[in-house]
Amino acid sequence: MVALSPDSDYAARLRYAWRVCSVTSLGLVLIGIAGSTLNVALPAVVRHFHATPFESGWILLSFLLVNTASLVFFGRVADLLGRREVYLAGFALFTVASLAAGLSPDVWFLVAMRVLQAIGSAMILANGTVIITDAFPPDRLSQGMGVYIGTLSVAQLAGPTLGGLIAEAAGWQWIFWVNVPAGL
């Protein structure tokens, strides 16, 4: 039997931590892009549904309000049911809601799907940071956290440009459907 040295244990933990970081960062990319692509594509969505200013406001605000209001709740749910389980359930919910949002028959169905996206997003956000913290050794946690949080910033910066390009080239529905392959 071969005994592992402390150095190889540490290296194995780092490899695991970076794999965890890449998966959890994917969740942040989806959330960051979903939160900012619609801002640019909103005029196309409004034209498609002949939405009023009141309705168009709810298309954007529903995601922000529900996401913010449910973060603490899903942190507690994760404490009770398990971080990984809640994170994966959030990822699945976000993906299904993204698919359905692109298929919306009317503006209020789209708002409802944005609410479900926000719930999934809150489940991801409430757990990602803790999952990263658990995975990294203390002396490398700042690196992992920097990559994780930096991913969200990059996604939020790229979102408006991507949203405009996608809506122009493929239609507003695709700003939601681009999330689906990553969620699978």
C-alpha positions as CSV (number, residue, x, y, z in Angstrom):
1,M,0.0,0.0,0.0
2,V,1.3,3.5,-0.9
3,A,0.9,6.2,1.7
4,L,0.1,9.6,0.4
5,S,2.3,12.4,1.6
6,P,0.8,15.6,3.1
7,D,1.9,17.4,-0.1
8,S,-0.1,15.1,-2.4
9,D,-3.1,15.4,-0.1
10,Y,-2.9,19.2,-0.3
11,A,-2.5,19.0,-4.1
12,A,-5.5,16.7,-4.4
13,R,-7.6,19.1,-2.2
14,L,-6.5,22.0,-4.4
15,R,-7.5,20.1,-7.6
16,Y,-10.9,19.4,-6.0
17,A,-11.3,23.0,-4.9
18,W,-10.7,24.4,-8.4
19,R,-13.2,21.9,-9.9
20,V,-15.7,23.1,-7.3
21,C,-14.9,26.7,-8.2
22,S,-15.4,26.1,-11.9
23,V,-18.8,24.5,-11.3
24,T,-20.0,27.2,-8.9
25,S,-18.6,29.9,-11.1
26,L,-20.8,28.6,-14.0
27,G,-23.8,29.3,-11.8
28,L,-22.6,32.9,-11.3
29,V,-22.1,33.3,-15.1
30,L,-25.6,32.3,-15.7
31,I,-27.0,34.6,-13.0
32,G,-24.8,37.5,-14.1
33,I,-25.8,37.2,-17.7
34,A,-29.4,36.6,-17.0
35,G,-29.5,39.7,-14.8
36,S,-28.0,42.0,-17.4
37,T,-28.8,40.7,-20.9
38,L,-32.5,41.5,-20.6
39,N,-31.8,45.1,-20.0
40,V,-30.7,45.7,-23.6
41,A,-33.2,43.3,-25.1
42,L,-36.2,44.7,-23.2
43,P,-37.4,46.9,-26.1
44,A,-37.7,43.8,-28.3
45,V,-39.6,41.9,-25.6
46,V,-41.9,44.9,-25.1
47,R,-42.6,45.1,-28.8
48,H,-43.2,41.4,-29.0
49,F,-45.8,41.4,-26.2
50,H,-47.1,44.9,-26.8
51,A,-46.3,45.4,-23.1
52,T,-47.2,48.5,-21.2
53,P,-44.6,50.4,-19.2
54,F,-46.0,48.9,-16.0
55,E,-45.6,45.4,-17.4
56,S,-42.2,46.0,-18.8
57,G,-41.0,47.3,-15.4
58,W,-42.2,44.0,-13.8
59,I,-40.2,41.9,-16.4
60,L,-37.0,43.4,-14.9
61,L,-38.0,44.1,-11.3
62,S,-39.6,40.7,-10.5
63,F,-36.2,39.0,-10.8
64,L,-34.4,41.6,-8.6
65,L,-37.1,41.7,-5.9
66,V,-37.6,38.0,-5.6
67,N,-33.9,37.2,-5.7
68,T,-33.0,39.7,-3.0
69,A,-35.9,38.8,-0.8
70,S,-35.2,35.0,-0.9
71,L,-31.5,34.8,-0.4
72,V,-31.5,34.5,3.4
73,F,-34.4,32.0,3.3
74,F,-32.5,29.7,0.9
75,G,-29.4,30.0,3.0
76,R,-31.3,28.6,5.9
77,V,-33.0,25.9,3.8
78,A,-29.5,24.8,2.7
79,D,-28.4,24.6,6.3
80,L,-31.3,22.2,6.9
81,L,-31.4,20.2,3.7
82,G,-27.8,20.4,2.5
83,R,-25.9,22.9,0.4
84,R,-25.2,20.7,-2.5
85,E,-28.8,19.6,-2.8
86,V,-30.2,23.2,-2.7
87,Y,-27.5,24.4,-5.1
88,L,-28.3,21.7,-7.6
89,A,-32.1,22.2,-7.2
90,G,-31.6,26.0,-7.8
91,F,-29.6,25.2,-10.9
92,A,-32.3,22.9,-12.3
93,L,-35.1,25.4,-11.5
94,F,-33.1,28.3,-13.1
95,T,-32.6,26.2,-16.2
96,V,-36.2,25.1,-16.6
97,A,-37.5,28.6,-15.9
98,S,-35.1,29.9,-18.6
99,L,-36.4,27.4,-21.1
100,A,-40.0,28.3,-20.3
101,A,-39.3,32.1,-20.3
102,G,-38.2,31.9,-24.0
103,L,-41.5,30.1,-24.7
104,S,-43.7,32.7,-22.9
105,P,-47.1,33.2,-24.5
106,D,-47.7,36.5,-22.8
107,V,-46.0,39.1,-20.6
108,W,-47.3,37.8,-17.3
109,F,-46.1,34.3,-18.0
110,L,-42.7,35.8,-18.7
111,V,-42.8,37.7,-15.4
112,A,-43.7,34.4,-13.6
113,M,-40.7,32.6,-15.2
114,R,-38.5,35.5,-14.2
115,V,-39.8,34.9,-10.6
116,L,-38.8,31.2,-10.9
117,Q,-35.4,32.2,-12.3
118,A,-34.9,34.5,-9.3
119,I,-35.8,31.7,-6.9
120,G,-33.3,29.4,-8.6
121,S,-30.8,32.2,-8.6
122,A,-31.2,32.8,-4.9
123,M,-30.7,29.1,-4.2
124,I,-27.4,29.2,-6.2
125,L,-26.2,32.5,-4.7
126,A,-27.0,31.5,-1.1
127,N,-24.8,28.4,-1.4
128,G,-22.0,29.1,-3.8
129,T,-19.9,31.1,-1.5
130,V,-20.2,28.6,1.3
131,I,-19.4,25.7,-1.0
132,I,-16.3,27.5,-2.2
133,T,-15.3,28.2,1.5
134,D,-15.7,24.5,2.4
135,A,-13.6,23.4,-0.7
136,F,-10.5,25.6,-0.4
137,P,-7.8,25.3,2.1
138,P,-7.6,28.5,4.2
139,D,-4.3,29.7,2.6
140,R,-5.9,29.5,-0.9
141,L,-9.4,30.6,-0.1
142,S,-8.8,34.2,-1.2
143,Q,-7.7,33.0,-4.6
144,G,-10.8,30.8,-5.0
145,M,-13.1,33.5,-3.8
146,G,-11.5,36.1,-6.1
147,V,-12.1,33.9,-9.1
148,Y,-15.6,33.1,-8.0
149,I,-16.7,36.7,-7.4
150,G,-14.7,38.0,-10.4
151,T,-16.7,35.6,-12.6
152,L,-19.9,37.4,-11.6
153,S,-18.5,40.8,-12.5
154,V,-17.3,39.6,-15.9
155,A,-20.7,38.1,-16.6
156,Q,-22.5,41.3,-15.6
157,L,-20.2,43.4,-17.8
158,A,-20.5,41.1,-20.8
159,G,-24.3,40.6,-20.4
160,P,-25.5,43.8,-22.1
161,T,-23.3,43.3,-25.1
162,L,-24.3,39.6,-25.4
163,G,-28.0,40.5,-24.8
164,G,-27.9,43.0,-27.7
165,L,-26.1,40.7,-30.0
166,I,-28.2,37.6,-29.2
167,A,-31.6,39.5,-29.4
168,E,-30.6,41.1,-32.7
169,A,-29.2,37.9,-34.3
170,A,-31.5,35.2,-33.0
171,G,-34.5,36.9,-31.2
172,W,-35.1,37.9,-27.6
173,Q,-36.1,34.3,-26.7
174,W,-32.5,33.2,-27.1
175,I,-31.3,35.4,-24.2
176,F,-33.1,32.9,-22.0
177,W,-32.4,29.8,-24.0
178,V,-28.6,30.3,-23.9
179,N,-28.8,29.3,-20.2
180,V,-30.3,25.9,-21.0
181,P,-27.2,24.0,-22.3
182,A,-25.1,25.1,-19.4
183,G,-27.8,24.0,-17.0
184,L,-27.9,20.6,-18.5
